[in-house]
């Protein structure tokens, strides 16, 4: 049983690491996709600051 606990913890760590990698890749792909309304070559810009 004492050898099983570290294996379970290691398995959980690998599972969460892989899940995070997959979600991060999906987020980056959606951010860079041309379907987001940003034309190729355009940069995302912050809105202009209000004039004081």
Helices and strands as residue ranges (DSSP letters): H 2-32, G 34-36
